[in-house]
């Protein structure tokens, strides 16, 4: 047992070096957005999916593509549109030259799938993506096909455009480990972006990880021990989001219409483990849970009309209860 523990300690130390190298490589292309990059990488290390929410032009697609390159993973981008059908993403059968039906795999068959503007496609196609996210497989033409491993869906969504969109159902939102807010760059960051992108010189990034290493890190994250008080804190935090329950406060009853489910507690602990690991810690503490709380809970809390009318944001609610 002690040998396994020592090997995990060495693995965490090595992960810190690799993560720092990864951050350096990504910074060659992506200016700023360190918190966004960290959250995406944490979700991948935790075997979770991400929803990136931000207005157009904030380099969300470039960020995902760059991360895929540095992680050594296959990458496909799907532009979601109102006329996109399930078979357009899962694949379909064709009749080949031998008059035999042959399944042609769709763009979902990749390690990292960027679902661009996911809320622009109808529920039927969203449901096909939901199966892939949850089961890591697709059903097409009556047959079951396993998706490559590792597999992640990184979806983007424009928060300001509502016309011609289909709101994601709560069941699908709950499948995303993180809801990551992508904000505008600072003034100096925007100056650096303009300088870097208007010269005709393209930066190249080097691969830091391989698919096998990613899977090894995912296994490592799950082996990291967690103290009981940290688990209890994560569960209490999730419980605190549920209105009209035994332990809910007046603040929660007034401003939350619907709270987070048990999956939030699981993701809080997994995210805290991964966050601790990249910091060089061998076990997470309460601060690691708080570090991922916004991203885990943001899309799992439904505010009341009173909260919206009074301008109480989800982040304000999370800060109040944590």
N, C-alpha and C positions, 0 to 999 in steps of 0.2 A: 504493500500500500504506500509506504514512504517513497519507494522508487517512482511510482506513478505520480505522486505529489511533486517530487523534485522535477520530474520531466515536464509537468504542467507549469511549474514556476519558470523553468527555462523557456518554455513555449510562450508564456506571457511576456517575458523580457525580450524575446525575439520579435514578438508582435509589435511591441512599442517601437523598435527600430524600423520595422517594415512600415508601420503606420506613418511615422515621421517622414520616411522616404516617399511614401505615397502622397502625402500632403505637399511635399516639395514638387513632385512631378505634376500634380494637378494644378498647382499655382502657376506653372509655366503657361497655362492656357486660360484658367479661370481666375479673374482678379477679384479678390475679396470672397464673400459668401462662405467663409470658413465654417460657420455653424451649419449651413445647409449641407456642405460637403461632409462634415462630420456625421450629421444625422443620417445621410444616405448610406455612408459606409457602416455605421452602427447597425442599421436595419439589415444590411447584407450579412454582416457578421452574426446577426441574431436570427437569420433565416426568415426575415420579414419582408413585407411589401411597403412601398412608400407612395404617398400622394403629395405632389408638389403643387402648391397653390400660389399663383402669382400672375401678374399682368403680362401680356406679351412683350418680348424683347429683353427678357432678363437672363437669357442664355441657359434656360432650363434644359433644352435639348442638347446643347453643346456640353453642359455639365455632365449629363448622364452618359453621353458618348465618350467623354474623356475618362470618366470613372471606369467604364467598361474596358477601355484600352489598357489602363494601368492595372486592372485586375486580371487581364488576360482572358476575358470572357467574350463569347459570341454576343453580338448586339443586333437587334432588329427594332426599327421604329415603325409604328403603325399610326397613321394619321386618321383619327376617328372622325367620321362624317355621318350625317343623317341617313345616308343610303348604304352604309356598311352592313353587310350581312354576317352572321356567325361563321359561315364557310369561308368568308374572306380572311378571317384571322386563324381559324383552326385548320383549314385545308379542305380539299374536296377530291372526289374520285373522278378520274377521267378514263376513257376507253383508249387503250394504247394500240400500237400497230398490230399486235397479236389478238386484238379484239378481247382483251382481258381488262377488267377494271383494275386501276392502279391508283393508290392514294398519294396525292401530292401534298406534302406538308405545308401548312401555312406559316406566316411569320411568327406565330406563337412559339414555334420550335427554335428557341434560342435561350441562352443563359440569362440575358437581360433583355426585357421587352419594354420599350418606351411606348406607353399608351398615351399618345399626344391628344390633348383636349378630350379626355375620356367622356365628359358629360355631353358631347355632341352626338353620340350614337344612341339609338333606341335601346330599350330594356332587353330585347331579345339578344342582341350582341353583347351587352353588358353581362348578361347571364352566362354566356359562353366563356367570357373572360373570368367570371366568378368561379366557375368550375376549375379552370386552369389554376387560379390562385390558390384555391382551397385543396384540391386533390392532386395538383401537380401532374394532371393528365387531361386529355380531351377525348370526347366521344364524337366520332364522325362516321357516317355511313354504317351505323350499328356496331362499330368496332371501337375498342379502347386503345388509346395510344399514350404511352408515358412521355412526359416532357423531359428534356435534358436536365441534368443535375450539375451544378446548382441552378435554380430557376427563381427569377425575381421579376415582379412587375413594378415599374416605376411610372406612375401615371401623372399627367399634368392637368391642371384645371384653371381656367380663367375665372376669377371671382367676380368680375364686374360685368360680364356679358351673360345675360339670362335668356335673350331671345333665341329661339331655335335650339334650345338645349334640353336635356333630359336629366333631371336631378338624380344623383346616385342614390339608390335605396339604402336605408340604414344597414341592412344585412351586408351589403357590399362594402360600405364605408368601414364597417367593423373588421373586415378582413385586412385592411391596411394597418400595419403596425404603427406607422408614423404619418401624421399630417404635418407637412413641413411648409412653413410660410416663407416664401421667397420674396424678399423686399427689394426696394430700389437700392442701388449702390450709393455710397457716400460721394461727396463732391470729388475728393481726391481719387477715389477708386474709379469714378467715371472718367476722369482725366487720364488715368493710366490705361483704361479700356480703349479709349479713343486713340491714344498713342500706339497701343499694341496692335490695333486692328486696322489701321489705315496706312500701313507701310508696305504691305505686300509680302512681309516676312511671316511665315507660319511656324509656330513653335511645334516641336514634336515631343511626345511623351514616351517614356520607357515603361515597359511592363514590370510591375513590382511583385505581383502575385500570380499564381496559376489556379485553375479550377480546383485541382486537388488540394492546394493549400487553403483555399476558401472553405472547402468542406471540412478540412481538419480544424480550422479556426471555429467554425460553427459547432463542431463537437466539443472543442475546448471550452467555449463560452458556456455550454450546458453543464460542463463538469465543474465550473467554478463554484465553490461553496458560498452559501449566503447565510448570514446569521438570522436567527428567528425574529429578532426585533426589526430587521430590515424587511423581511417578508410581511410581518404584521403591519408595518408602516405602509407598505404598498397597498395591502388589502384595505386598511383603514382609509387611505386616500381615495381609493375607488368607491368604497362604501359611502364616503362623505359626499359623493356626487349624486346620490340617490335621494330625491325628495320624498317627504312624507313617510319616512321609515323611522325606526326606533332611535337611531343615532343622528338623524338629520337636524341641522340647525335651522333657525328661522331664516337666515340669509339664503341657505340652499332652497328652502321651501318657497321662498319668494321669487328666486331668480332662475331656478332650474326646473324645467318641465319634465325632463327625462335624463337619467344618469347613465353611467358606464356599466357594462356587464363584466363578468369574470375574465373575459379575454384581456381587458385592460390591465388587470392585476398581473396576469401572466406576462404581458408585454412590458410592464413597468420593471419587473424583475429581470427579464432577458435583456432589456435595454440597459439597465443598471449594471448588469454583469459585463456587457460589452464595453460600456463607458468606463468602468473600472479597469478593464484589461488594457485599453489603449492608453490609460494613464499610468500603467505600470503597477496597479494595485491587484492583489491576489484574491480579494473578496470585496464586494461592493458595500458601501455604507449608505446612510439615508441621503447624503448629498448627491450620490449617483442616481438615486431614484428621482430626486427633485430635478436633476439635470435633464431628464427625459420626459418629465411629467407633462409639459406643455404639448409636446409632439404626440404623446400617446393619448391624452385626454381631449385634445382640442376638437376632434371630430366625433367624439362619443358623448358629448354633452349637448343637450337641446335646451336652449334658453327659453324662458317664458316671454310673453309679450311685454310684461313689465320690464324685464331686463333689457329688451331691445329698445323700448321707449325711453328708458333712462340712460341708454348708452353704456350699459354694463357689458364689457366684453368677456368672452370665454376665458381669456388669459387672466382677467381680473378675478374671476370666480376661482380659478385654479390657485392663484396666489393667495386668496383668502382662506381656502380650505387646507393648503399644504403647510 
